[in-house]
Amino acid sequence: MTTTAATIDKSSSRVRRMFGEIAPRYDFLNHLLSMNVDRYWRWRTVRKVKPVANGGPILDVCTGTGDLAIAFDKAAHGKLPIVAADFCPEMLELGEVKSRRRGSDHRIDFVEGDTENLPLPDNEFQIVSVAFGLRNVADTDRGLAEMTRCCKPGGKVAVLEFTTPRYQPMKGLYGWYFRNVLPRIGQVLMRNNSAAYEYLPESVGKFLQYEELTERMEAAGLKNVRFYPMTFGIATLYVGEKP
């Protein structure tokens, strides 16, 4: 998936507008286009990064409609407060409805906030997570620094993100699907003028992967950073600890 950096406009206004437009069918398309495997990736994440009882609250940034925040709520058996932050109000509204339907709205606090400048205190959260959203943050280093700032000493920062499989034939099949199939299905179903599902393969192809993102997380002040590829490397979970 080769692109040039100039083809990807990750300005906050453009990304916010784009996700606001696709918000009403965002969950449906994510599950359809991943054949529901995205649910499994979140399931793996909350088991790899287990909440600790009485360990403090959890923060999920770029939360979208709150799927990972809700997964952490389930993993914590509803016993921990969770903050779900995003800069797209349309996504947050849908997340609040979803949370209310499952009875977790009194535990999950949906907050409008940009990951580059989170309106949250230092050293507060036992887990700070992001799922499929870090690549949409214009300044990756700033986003990681903010996530680390909000994490408690001894806590964990978890990044779940799409990656390009490293080995054939999956690498070739994945690239073909992302370039040719996903954008067309997405645009037919969404009729989205912002071309969100053309942006997706571009943003994945150009984003930091594997050792590169590990190094950025270490530069943000995290230690013992490890990554765990899932489903042949289509998605990867990165986990680091705050000293």
Contacts in CASP RR format, 6 or more apart in sequence:
PFRMAT RR
TARGET T0000
AUTHOR 0000-0000-0000
METHOD contacts of the structure
MODEL  1
MTTTAATIDKSSSRVRRMFGEIAPRYDFLNHLLSMNVDRYWRWRTVRKVK
PVANGGPILDVCTGTGDLAIAFDKAAHGKLPIVAADFCPEMLELGEVKSR
RRGSDHRIDFVEGDTENLPLPDNEFQIVSVAFGLRNVADTDRGLAEMTRC
CKPGGKVAVLEFTTPRYQPMKGLYGWYFRNVLPRIGQVLMRNNSAAYEYL
PESVGKFLQYEELTERMEAAGLKNVRFYPMTFGIATLYVGEKP
1 164 0 8 1.000
1 175 0 8 1.000
1 178 0 8 1.000
1 179 0 8 1.000
1 201 0 8 1.000
1 202 0 8 1.000
1 204 0 8 1.000
1 205 0 8 1.000
3 202 0 8 1.000
3 205 0 8 1.000
3 206 0 8 1.000
5 206 0 8 1.000
7 202 0 8 1.000
8 199 0 8 1.000
8 202 0 8 1.000
8 203 0 8 1.000
8 206 0 8 1.000
10 136 0 8 1.000
10 137 0 8 1.000
10 138 0 8 1.000
10 203 0 8 1.000
11 138 0 8 1.000
12 87 0 8 1.000
12 114 0 8 1.000
12 116 0 8 1.000
12 138 0 8 1.000
14 194 0 8 1.000
15 136 0 8 1.000
15 138 0 8 1.000
16 87 0 8 1.000
16 88 0 8 1.000
17 194 0 8 1.000
18 192 0 8 1.000
18 194 0 8 1.000
18 196 0 8 1.000
18 199 0 8 1.000
19 26 0 8 1.000
19 64 0 8 1.000
19 88 0 8 1.000
19 90 0 8 1.000
19 91 0 8 1.000
19 136 0 8 1.000
19 196 0 8 1.000
20 88 0 8 1.000
20 90 0 8 1.000
20 91 0 8 1.000
21 190 0 8 1.000
21 192 0 8 1.000
21 193 0 8 1.000
21 194 0 8 1.000
21 196 0 8 1.000
22 29 0 8 1.000
22 190 0 8 1.000
22 192 0 8 1.000
22 194 0 8 1.000
22 196 0 8 1.000
23 65 0 8 1.000
23 88 0 8 1.000
23 90 0 8 1.000
23 91 0 8 1.000
23 93 0 8 1.000
23 94 0 8 1.000
24 90 0 8 1.000
24 94 0 8 1.000
25 189 0 8 1.000
25 190 0 8 1.000
26 64 0 8 1.000
26 65 0 8 1.000
26 91 0 8 1.000
26 94 0 8 1.000
27 65 0 8 1.000
27 67 0 8 1.000
27 94 0 8 1.000
27 98 0 8 1.000
29 185 0 8 1.000
29 186 0 8 1.000
29 189 0 8 1.000
29 190 0 8 1.000
29 197 0 8 1.000
30 38 0 8 1.000
31 38 0 8 1.000
31 39 0 8 1.000
32 185 0 8 1.000
32 189 0 8 1.000
33 182 0 8 1.000
33 185 0 8 1.000
33 186 0 8 1.000
37 231 0 8 1.000
37 234 0 8 1.000
38 67 0 8 1.000
38 132 0 8 1.000
38 235 0 8 1.000
40 230 0 8 1.000
40 231 0 8 1.000
41 131 0 8 1.000
41 160 0 8 1.000
41 230 0 8 1.000
41 231 0 8 1.000
41 235 0 8 1.000
41 237 0 8 1.000
42 67 0 8 1.000
42 68 0 8 1.000
42 71 0 8 1.000
42 131 0 8 1.000
42 160 0 8 1.000
43 71 0 8 1.000
44 228 0 8 1.000
44 230 0 8 1.000
44 237 0 8 1.000
45 68 0 8 1.000
45 71 0 8 1.000
45 129 0 8 1.000
45 131 0 8 1.000
45 158 0 8 1.000
45 160 0 8 1.000
45 237 0 8 1.000
46 68 0 8 1.000
46 71 0 8 1.000
46 72 0 8 1.000
46 74 0 8 1.000
46 75 0 8 1.000
47 75 0 8 1.000
48 158 0 8 1.000
48 228 0 8 1.000
48 237 0 8 1.000
48 239 0 8 1.000
49 127 0 8 1.000
49 129 0 8 1.000
49 156 0 8 1.000
49 158 0 8 1.000
49 237 0 8 1.000
49 239 0 8 1.000
50 75 0 8 1.000
51 58 0 8 1.000
51 72 0 8 1.000
51 75 0 8 1.000
51 76 0 8 1.000
51 80 0 8 1.000
51 126 0 8 1.000
51 127 0 8 1.000
52 126 0 8 1.000
53 76 0 8 1.000
53 79 0 8 1.000
53 80 0 8 1.000
55 80 0 8 1.000
55 126 0 8 1.000
56 80 0 8 1.000
56 81 0 8 1.000
56 125 0 8 1.000
56 126 0 8 1.000
56 152 0 8 1.000
57 80 0 8 1.000
57 81 0 8 1.000
57 82 0 8 1.000
57 83 0 8 1.000
57 124 0 8 1.000
57 125 0 8 1.000
57 126 0 8 1.000
58 69 0 8 1.000
58 72 0 8 1.000
58 76 0 8 1.000
58 80 0 8 1.000
58 81 0 8 1.000
58 82 0 8 1.000
58 83 0 8 1.000
58 125 0 8 1.000
58 126 0 8 1.000
58 127 0 8 1.000
58 128 0 8 1.000
58 129 0 8 1.000
59 82 0 8 1.000
59 83 0 8 1.000
59 85 0 8 1.000
59 120 0 8 1.000
59 124 0 8 1.000
59 125 0 8 1.000
59 127 0 8 1.000
59 128 0 8 1.000
59 129 0 8 1.000
59 147 0 8 1.000
59 150 0 8 1.000
59 151 0 8 1.000
60 66 0 8 1.000
60 68 0 8 1.000
60 69 0 8 1.000
60 72 0 8 1.000
60 82 0 8 1.000
60 83 0 8 1.000
60 84 0 8 1.000
60 85 0 8 1.000
60 128 0 8 1.000
60 129 0 8 1.000
60 130 0 8 1.000
60 131 0 8 1.000
61 85 0 8 1.000
61 86 0 8 1.000
61 115 0 8 1.000
61 118 0 8 1.000
61 128 0 8 1.000
61 129 0 8 1.000
61 130 0 8 1.000
61 143 0 8 1.000
61 146 0 8 1.000
61 147 0 8 1.000
62 85 0 8 1.000
62 86 0 8 1.000
62 115 0 8 1.000
62 130 0 8 1.000
62 131 0 8 1.000
62 132 0 8 1.000
62 133 0 8 1.000
62 134 0 8 1.000
62 136 0 8 1.000
62 137 0 8 1.000
63 69 0 8 1.000
63 84 0 8 1.000
63 85 0 8 1.000
63 86 0 8 1.000
63 91 0 8 1.000
63 92 0 8 1.000
63 95 0 8 1.000
63 110 0 8 1.000
64 84 0 8 1.000
64 86 0 8 1.000
64 88 0 8 1.000
64 91 0 8 1.000
64 92 0 8 1.000
64 94 0 8 1.000
64 95 0 8 1.000
65 91 0 8 1.000
65 94 0 8 1.000
65 95 0 8 1.000
65 98 0 8 1.000
66 84 0 8 1.000
66 91 0 8 1.000
66 95 0 8 1.000
66 98 0 8 1.000
66 99 0 8 1.000
66 108 0 8 1.000
66 110 0 8 1.000
67 131 0 8 1.000
68 129 0 8 1.000
68 130 0 8 1.000
68 131 0 8 1.000
68 160 0 8 1.000
69 82 0 8 1.000
69 84 0 8 1.000
69 99 0 8 1.000
69 108 0 8 1.000
70 98 0 8 1.000
70 99 0 8 1.000
70 102 0 8 1.000
70 104 0 8 1.000
70 108 0 8 1.000
72 80 0 8 1.000
72 82 0 8 1.000
72 127 0 8 1.000
72 129 0 8 1.000
73 80 0 8 1.000
73 82 0 8 1.000
73 104 0 8 1.000
73 107 0 8 1.000
73 108 0 8 1.000
76 82 0 8 1.000
78 104 0 8 1.000
78 107 0 8 1.000
80 107 0 8 1.000
81 107 0 8 1.000
81 109 0 8 1.000
82 107 0 8 1.000
82 108 0 8 1.000
82 109 0 8 1.000
83 108 0 8 1.000
83 109 0 8 1.000
83 111 0 8 1.000
83 120 0 8 1.000
83 125 0 8 1.000
84 92 0 8 1.000
84 95 0 8 1.000
84 108 0 8 1.000
84 109 0 8 1.000
84 110 0 8 1.000
84 111 0 8 1.000
85 110 0 8 1.000
85 111 0 8 1.000
85 112 0 8 1.000
85 113 0 8 1.000
85 115 0 8 1.000
85 118 0 8 1.000
85 120 0 8 1.000
86 92 0 8 1.000
86 110 0 8 1.000
86 112 0 8 1.000
86 113 0 8 1.000
87 112 0 8 1.000
87 113 0 8 1.000
87 114 0 8 1.000
87 115 0 8 1.000
89 112 0 8 1.000
92 110 0 8 1.000
92 111 0 8 1.000
92 112 0 8 1.000
95 110 0 8 1.000
96 105 0 8 1.000
96 110 0 8 1.000
99 105 0 8 1.000
99 108 0 8 1.000
99 110 0 8 1.000
111 119 0 8 1.000
111 120 0 8 1.000
113 119 0 8 1.000
115 130 0 8 1.000
115 134 0 8 1.000
115 137 0 8 1.000
115 143 0 8 1.000
115 146 0 8 1.000
115 147 0 8 1.000
116 137 0 8 1.000
116 138 0 8 1.000
116 139 0 8 1.000
116 142 0 8 1.000
116 143 0 8 1.000
116 146 0 8 1.000
117 146 0 8 1.000
118 146 0 8 1.000
118 147 0 8 1.000
118 149 0 8 1.000
118 150 0 8 1.000
120 150 0 8 1.000
121 150 0 8 1.000
122 149 0 8 1.000
122 150 0 8 1.000
123 149 0 8 1.000
123 150 0 8 1.000
123 151 0 8 1.000
123 152 0 8 1.000
123 153 0 8 1.000
124 150 0 8 1.000
124 151 0 8 1.000
124 152 0 8 1.000
125 150 0 8 1.000
125 151 0 8 1.000
125 152 0 8 1.000
125 155 0 8 1.000
126 151 0 8 1.000
126 152 0 8 1.000
126 155 0 8 1.000
126 156 0 8 1.000
127 151 0 8 1.000
127 155 0 8 1.000
127 156 0 8 1.000
127 157 0 8 1.000
127 158 0 8 1.000
128 147 0 8 1.000
128 148 0 8 1.000
128 150 0 8 1.000
128 151 0 8 1.000
128 156 0 8 1.000
128 157 0 8 1.000
128 158 0 8 1.000
129 157 0 8 1.000
129 158 0 8 1.000
129 159 0 8 1.000
129 160 0 8 1.000
130 147 0 8 1.000
130 158 0 8 1.000
130 159 0 8 1.000
130 160 0 8 1.000
130 161 0 8 1.000
131 160 0 8 1.000
131 161 0 8 1.000
132 160 0 8 1.000
132 161 0 8 1.000
132 162 0 8 1.000
133 161 0 8 1.000
134 140 0 8 1.000
134 143 0 8 1.000
134 144 0 8 1.000
134 159 0 8 1.000
134 161 0 8 1.000
134 207 0 8 1.000
135 161 0 8 1.000
135 162 0 8 1.000
135 203 0 8 1.000
135 204 0 8 1.000
135 207 0 8 1.000
136 203 0 8 1.000
137 143 0 8 1.000
140 207 0 8 1.000
140 208 0 8 1.000
140 216 0 8 1.000
141 216 0 8 1.000
141 219 0 8 1.000
141 220 0 8 1.000
144 157 0 8 1.000
144 216 0 8 1.000
144 217 0 8 1.000
144 219 0 8 1.000
144 220 0 8 1.000
144 222 0 8 1.000
145 220 0 8 1.000
147 157 0 8 1.000
147 220 0 8 1.000
148 157 0 8 1.000
148 220 0 8 1.000
148 221 0 8 1.000
148 222 0 8 1.000
148 242 0 8 1.000
151 157 0 8 1.000
151 242 0 8 1.000
152 242 0 8 1.000
153 242 0 8 1.000
153 243 0 8 1.000
154 241 0 8 1.000
154 242 0 8 1.000
154 243 0 8 1.000
155 241 0 8 1.000
155 242 0 8 1.000
156 239 0 8 1.000
156 240 0 8 1.000
156 241 0 8 1.000
156 242 0 8 1.000
157 217 0 8 1.000
157 220 0 8 1.000
157 222 0 8 1.000
157 239 0 8 1.000
157 240 0 8 1.000
157 241 0 8 1.000
157 242 0 8 1.000
158 237 0 8 1.000
158 238 0 8 1.000
158 239 0 8 1.000
158 240 0 8 1.000
159 213 0 8 1.000
159 217 0 8 1.000
159 237 0 8 1.000
159 238 0 8 1.000
159 239 0 8 1.000
160 235 0 8 1.000
160 236 0 8 1.000
160 237 0 8 1.000
160 238 0 8 1.000
161 207 0 8 1.000
161 209 0 8 1.000
161 213 0 8 1.000
161 235 0 8 1.000
161 236 0 8 1.000
161 238 0 8 1.000
162 204 0 8 1.000
162 207 0 8 1.000
162 234 0 8 1.000
162 235 0 8 1.000
162 236 0 8 1.000
163 204 0 8 1.000
163 209 0 8 1.000
163 210 0 8 1.000
163 229 0 8 1.000
163 233 0 8 1.000
163 234 0 8 1.000
163 235 0 8 1.000
163 236 0 8 1.000
164 171 0 8 1.000
164 174 0 8 1.000
164 175 0 8 1.000
164 204 0 8 1.000
164 205 0 8 1.000
164 209 0 8 1.000
164 233 0 8 1.000
165 171 0 8 1.000
165 172 0 8 1.000
165 174 0 8 1.000
165 232 0 8 1.000
165 233 0 8 1.000
165 234 0 8 1.000
166 210 0 8 1.000
166 233 0 8 1.000
167 232 0 8 1.000
170 232 0 8 1.000
170 233 0 8 1.000
170 234 0 8 1.000
174 232 0 8 1.000
174 234 0 8 1.000
175 201 0 8 1.000
178 200 0 8 1.000
178 201 0 8 1.000
178 204 0 8 1.000
179 201 0 8 1.000
182 197 0 8 1.000
182 200 0 8 1.000
182 201 0 8 1.000
183 195 0 8 1.000
183 197 0 8 1.000
183 198 0 8 1.000
183 200 0 8 1.000
183 201 0 8 1.000
184 197 0 8 1.000
185 197 0 8 1.000
186 192 0 8 1.000
186 196 0 8 1.000
186 197 0 8 1.000
187 195 0 8 1.000
187 197 0 8 1.000
187 198 0 8 1.000
190 196 0 8 1.000
190 197 0 8 1.000
207 213 0 8 1.000
208 216 0 8 1.000
209 236 0 8 1.000
210 227 0 8 1.000
210 236 0 8 1.000
213 227 0 8 1.000
213 238 0 8 1.000
214 225 0 8 1.000
214 226 0 8 1.000
214 227 0 8 1.000
214 238 0 8 1.000
217 225 0 8 1.000
217 238 0 8 1.000
217 240 0 8 1.000
218 225 0 8 1.000
221 242 0 8 1.000
221 243 0 8 1.000
222 240 0 8 1.000
222 241 0 8 1.000
222 242 0 8 1.000
223 240 0 8 1.000
223 241 0 8 1.000
223 242 0 8 1.000
223 243 0 8 1.000
224 240 0 8 1.000
224 241 0 8 1.000
225 238 0 8 1.000
225 239 0 8 1.000
225 240 0 8 1.000
225 241 0 8 1.000
226 238 0 8 1.000
226 239 0 8 1.000
226 240 0 8 1.000
227 236 0 8 1.000
227 237 0 8 1.000
227 238 0 8 1.000
227 239 0 8 1.000
228 236 0 8 1.000
228 237 0 8 1.000
228 238 0 8 1.000
228 239 0 8 1.000
229 235 0 8 1.000
229 236 0 8 1.000
230 236 0 8 1.000
230 237 0 8 1.000
END
